[in-house]
Amino acid sequence: MRMLRRLSILAAALVVVGGASAAPSLDREMREVEHLRGLTFVHSVKERTIDRKELRPLIREQLAKEIPYSIEDYVRVLKALQLIDKATPDVVDKMFDLYDSQVLAFYDPTTHTYFAIRQLPNALVGMSDSSALRESVVLHELTHALQDQRFNATARDKALQHDTDGELAYHALLEGEATLVMLDYLLTKSGQSFEEAVKSDLLIGMGAAAASDQSIAPDAPRYFVESLKFPYVDGLKLVVQAYRHGGWKEIDRLHSNPPRTTREVLHSEEYFARLAEGQQAPAPFDPPRPKDVLTIERLGEFHWRYLVGDHAQGWVGDRVTVKRDGEVTAETQWETAEKAAAFRDAYVAFLRGRGIDPQVTTDGRSVKVVYQS
């Protein structure tokens, strides 16, 4: 599951941008990020310009070094968990097509390098030029470099390597903050008040519009699309609320104790209550994996919502084991027995709709589902 999380942090902001992008001198843009964010870079950011044809092999090479299993096994996991329909063809190609259609520039946290891409994605060729919008993408990615230098984001991300839900929640903070910096720049550049926009729902609407599907191919697997959008859209909602509480200093405080689950992102009042009480989040989910196990995941509320919709309300915890022979065991915990039963019924109906007849055990607020994928 880590693969899509890593790609999510590589992806540029999901905005419509025009004009070709050459490698800039980053000094001016770094000073702009410092001015907007109120923090300084510790050192300069390395930069590199590539052709678009280099993007796919570059990402594939980096993923091979970082994810806990192969790309092929990643697809096996997605299909076993029913996040992607088993009949979906060419999953890997569709995944890379999606990112190729979205990325204009990116910051690679593993090499601490800003990458500019000379050519626009095909879907954006012919768009009217907008230098302010193009530059805002650079600022977005340089904010990731700032997070890396000031908040140790790369090391924190690596610590969440086996915590699917925790890593997605952390990326919501990273992408939400970078998007807020970008929107601050765009609003100020156009003569609008960022502070007034924060007080209203304007920024949330801008974030949702920026993550629209206008340049996404209709055959892109929906799971990839929704997983890519979540950190930007829901992450922006989270950091906007934090900014309303105390400006950028409040977002600094979020970095000292980041959200640990997607539930905390989706129900931010719970997260802010935890911060107010001074409670630290538990250690990342990272159970030992026997040799016959392909992966053990904590999917979290985001993924269960994806599978069963509102019946994922009340999620407390889960442990999902995918064995190499295709057996899946999903052990879940819920706030109440009633919510556990509602989830059970919805999940079983979903699986049967996929042609799977699961074995189900319910014990109060716990539901265990076993099936052969």
C-alpha positions in Angstrom: 0.0 0.0 0.0 2.9 2.3 0.5 3.4 2.8 -3.3 0.5 5.1 -3.8 1.4 7.0 -0.7 4.9 7.7 -2.0 3.6 8.7 -5.4 1.1 11.0 -3.7 4.0 13.0 -2.2 5.7 13.1 -5.6 2.7 14.4 -7.5 2.4 18.0 -8.2 -0.7 20.0 -7.1 -3.7 18.9 -9.1 -4.1 22.2 -10.9 -4.5 23.2 -14.5 -1.3 24.8 -15.5 -0.1 26.2 -18.9 3.2 26.8 -20.5 6.4 24.7 -20.6 8.5 24.5 -17.5 12.2 24.9 -17.5 14.4 24.4 -14.5 14.3 27.7 -12.6 16.8 29.1 -10.3 15.1 28.3 -7.1 16.4 31.1 -4.9 13.6 33.5 -5.6 10.9 30.9 -5.1 12.5 29.7 -1.9 12.4 33.3 -0.5 8.8 33.5 -1.5 8.0 30.2 0.4 9.9 31.6 3.4 7.9 34.8 3.3 4.5 33.1 3.0 5.2 30.3 5.5 7.2 32.3 8.0 10.0 29.7 8.2 13.4 29.6 6.6 15.1 26.9 4.7 18.1 25.3 6.4 20.0 24.9 3.1 19.4 25.2 -0.6 17.4 22.7 -2.6 18.9 20.6 -5.3 17.2 20.9 -8.7 17.1 18.9 -11.9 15.2 19.2 -15.2 14.0 16.1 -17.0 12.0 15.3 -20.1 8.6 13.8 -19.6 9.7 10.5 -21.1 12.1 10.1 -18.2 9.4 10.5 -15.5 7.9 7.0 -15.6 11.2 5.1 -15.4 12.4 7.5 -12.7 9.4 6.9 -10.5 9.5 3.1 -11.1 13.2 3.0 -10.2 12.7 4.9 -6.9 9.6 2.9 -6.0 11.6 -0.3 -6.4 14.0 0.9 -3.7 11.4 2.0 -1.2 8.2 -0.1 -1.2 8.1 -3.3 0.9 7.1 -5.4 -2.1 7.2 -5.4 -5.9 4.8 -3.5 -8.1 3.3 -6.8 -9.1 2.6 -7.8 -5.5 1.2 -4.3 -4.9 -1.4 -5.0 -7.6 -2.1 -8.4 -6.1 -2.8 -6.7 -2.7 -5.1 -4.1 -4.2 -7.1 -6.8 -6.0 -7.2 -9.1 -3.0 -8.6 -6.3 -0.9 -11.1 -5.5 -3.6 -9.9 -1.9 -3.9 -9.5 -2.6 -7.6 -11.8 -5.0 -9.4 -10.0 -8.3 -10.2 -11.0 -7.9 -13.8 -9.3 -4.5 -14.3 -6.6 -4.9 -17.0 -3.2 -3.2 -17.2 -3.4 -1.8 -13.7 0.3 -0.7 -13.5 0.1 1.1 -16.9 -3.1 2.9 -15.8 -1.5 3.9 -12.5 1.5 5.4 -14.3 -0.8 7.0 -16.9 -2.7 8.8 -14.1 0.4 10.3 -12.6 1.9 11.2 -16.0 -1.3 13.1 -16.7 -1.0 15.1 -13.4 2.7 15.8 -12.7 4.2 19.0 -13.8 7.0 19.1 -11.2 7.8 17.3 -8.0 10.0 17.2 -5.0 11.7 13.9 -4.4 12.1 13.4 -0.6 14.5 10.5 -1.0 17.2 12.6 -2.9 15.9 15.9 -1.6 15.7 17.2 -5.2 13.2 19.4 -7.0 12.4 18.0 -10.4 11.1 20.2 -13.2 9.6 18.5 -16.3 10.1 20.3 -19.6 6.9 19.1 -21.3 3.3 19.5 -20.1 1.1 16.5 -19.6 -0.7 15.7 -22.9 -4.1 16.6 -21.3 -2.8 20.2 -20.6 -1.2 21.0 -23.9 -2.9 24.0 -25.5 -4.0 25.5 -22.2 -3.7 29.3 -21.9 -0.5 30.4 -20.2 -0.5 31.5 -16.6 2.9 32.3 -15.1 1.4 32.8 -11.6 -0.3 29.5 -11.6 2.8 27.7 -13.0 5.0 29.3 -10.3 2.5 28.3 -7.6 3.3 24.6 -8.4 7.0 25.3 -7.8 6.1 26.9 -4.4 3.9 23.9 -3.6 6.8 21.5 -4.2 9.3 23.7 -2.4 7.0 23.7 0.6 7.6 19.9 0.7 11.4 20.6 0.7 10.8 23.0 3.6 8.8 20.4 5.5 11.7 18.0 4.9 14.3 20.4 6.3 12.3 21.8 9.2 10.1 19.0 10.3 12.1 15.9 9.2 9.2 14.8 6.9 11.2 12.2 5.0 12.3 10.3 8.1 8.8 10.5 9.5 7.3 9.2 6.3 9.8 6.3 6.3 8.8 5.4 9.8 5.2 4.9 8.5 6.3 2.5 5.8 4.1 -0.3 6.9 1.2 1.9 8.3 -1.0 2.5 5.3 -3.6 4.5 7.2 -1.0 6.5 9.2 1.0 7.4 6.1 -2.0 8.6 4.3 -3.0 10.7 7.3 0.5 12.2 7.5 0.4 13.0 3.8 -2.8 14.9 4.3 -0.9 17.3 6.6 2.0 17.6 4.1 -0.2 18.1 1.0 -2.7 20.3 2.8 -0.1 22.6 4.0 1.7 22.8 0.6 -1.7 23.5 -1.0 -2.4 26.3 1.5 0.9 28.0 0.8 0.1 27.7 -3.0 -3.3 29.3 -2.5 -1.9 32.0 -0.3 0.4 32.9 -3.2 -2.3 32.8 -5.8 -4.8 34.9 -3.9 -2.2 37.5 -2.9 -0.9 37.7 -6.5 -4.4 38.4 -7.7 -5.0 41.1 -5.1 -7.4 39.1 -2.9 -7.2 38.7 0.8 -5.9 35.4 1.9 -7.0 36.0 5.5 -10.5 36.7 4.4 -10.5 33.6 2.2 -9.4 31.5 5.2 -12.4 32.7 7.3 -14.8 31.6 4.6 -15.1 28.4 2.7 -13.5 29.9 -0.4 -10.2 28.0 0.1 -12.0 24.7 0.5 -13.8 25.3 -2.7 -10.6 26.2 -4.5 -9.0 23.0 -3.3 -11.8 20.8 -4.4 -11.8 22.5 -7.8 -8.1 22.1 -8.1 -8.5 18.3 -7.5 -11.2 18.0 -10.1 -11.1 15.1 -12.6 -11.0 17.2 -15.8 -7.6 15.9 -16.9 -8.0 12.4 -15.6 -8.6 9.6 -18.1 -12.0 8.0 -17.6 -10.5 4.5 -17.4 -8.2 5.4 -14.5 -9.0 3.1 -11.6 -11.2 5.1 -9.1 -9.1 3.9 -6.2 -6.0 5.6 -7.5 -7.9 8.8 -8.2 -9.5 9.0 -4.8 -6.3 8.0 -3.0 -4.4 10.8 -4.9 -7.1 13.4 -4.1 -7.6 12.7 -0.4 -4.3 14.3 0.9 -5.0 17.5 -1.1 -8.7 17.9 -0.5 -9.2 16.6 3.0 -5.7 17.7 4.0 -6.5 21.2 3.0 -9.6 21.2 5.1 -7.5 20.0 8.1 -4.9 22.8 7.8 -7.4 25.5 7.1 -9.1 24.7 10.4 -5.7 24.8 12.1 -4.9 28.1 10.5 -8.2 29.5 11.7 -7.2 28.5 15.2 -3.7 30.1 15.2 -2.2 30.8 11.8 1.0 29.2 10.6 2.2 28.7 14.2 -0.7 26.3 14.7 0.3 24.3 11.7 3.8 24.1 13.2 2.1 22.5 16.2 0.5 20.0 14.0 3.9 18.9 12.8 5.0 18.3 16.4 2.2 15.8 16.8 0.8 14.8 13.3 -2.5 13.1 12.6 -2.0 9.3 12.9 -5.2 8.0 11.2 -7.4 9.1 8.4 -10.2 9.1 11.0 -8.4 12.1 12.6 -8.3 13.8 9.3 -11.9 13.1 8.4 -13.0 14.0 12.0 -10.6 16.8 12.7 -12.4 17.8 15.9 -11.1 14.5 17.4 -7.6 15.3 16.3 -7.6 18.8 17.7 -9.1 17.6 21.0 -6.2 15.1 21.2 -3.7 17.9 20.6 -5.4 20.1 23.3 -5.1 17.3 25.8 -1.4 16.8 25.0 -1.9 13.2 24.0 0.8 11.7 21.7 -0.3 9.3 19.0 0.5 5.6 19.4 3.5 4.1 17.6 3.1 3.4 13.8 1.4 0.2 12.9 4.1 -2.3 12.0 3.4 -5.9 13.0 5.8 -8.8 12.1 5.0 -10.5 8.8 5.3 -14.3 8.6 6.8 -15.8 5.4 3.4 -17.0 4.2 2.0 -13.5 4.4 2.2 -11.0 1.6 1.2 -8.0 3.8 -0.6 -7.0 6.9 -2.3 -3.6 6.7 -4.2 -1.2 8.8 -6.6 0.2 6.2 -8.4 2.9 8.3 -11.6 4.8 7.8 -10.6 6.2 4.4 -10.3 2.7 2.8 -13.3 1.3 4.5 -15.3 4.3 3.4 -14.1 3.6 -0.1 -15.4 0.1 0.1 -18.7 0.5 2.1 -19.4 4.2 2.2 -21.1 5.7 5.3 -21.1 2.3 6.9 -17.5 2.9 7.8 -18.6 5.5 10.4 -17.4 4.5 13.8 -14.2 2.8 12.8 -11.8 2.3 15.7 -9.2 -0.1 14.4 -8.4 -2.9 12.0 -5.8 -5.5 11.0 -6.0 -6.9 7.5 -3.8 -9.9 6.5 -3.3 -10.9 2.9 -1.6 -14.3 2.6 0.4 -15.3 -0.5 -2.2 -17.9 -1.3 -4.8 -15.2 -1.6 -6.6 -15.7 1.7 -7.7 -12.4 3.3 -8.5 -11.9 7.0 -10.0 -8.6 8.0 -10.3 -8.0 11.7 -12.0 -4.7 12.6 -13.2 -2.9 15.7 -16.0 -0.3 15.9 -17.4 2.2 18.4 -20.6 0.2 19.1 -22.1 -3.2 18.4 -24.7 -1.5 16.2 -22.0 0.2 14.0 -20.1 -3.1 13.9 -23.3 -4.9 12.6 -23.9 -2.2 10.1 -20.4 -2.4 8.7 -20.6 -6.3 8.7 -23.8 -6.3 6.6 -22.5 -3.7 4.2 -19.1 -5.4 3.8 -20.5 -8.8 3.3 -23.0 -7.5 0.7 -20.1 -5.7 -1.1 -18.0 -8.9 -1.2 -20.9 -11.0 -2.4 -21.4 -8.5 -5.1 -17.8 -9.3 -6.2 -18.6 -13.0 -6.2 -17.0 -13.8 -2.9 -18.7 -15.8 -0.1 -16.9 -14.8 3.1 -16.9 -16.4 6.6 -18.0 -13.9 9.2 -17.7 -13.7 12.9 -19.1 -10.9 15.1 -18.3 -10.4 18.7 -19.9 -7.2 20.0 -17.9 -4.3 18.6 -15.6 -6.6 16.6 -16.1 -8.1 13.2 -13.8 -10.7 11.5 -14.2 -11.5 7.9 -12.2 -14.2 6.1 -12.4 -14.9 2.3 -10.4 -16.3 -0.6 -9.6 -13.6 -3.1 
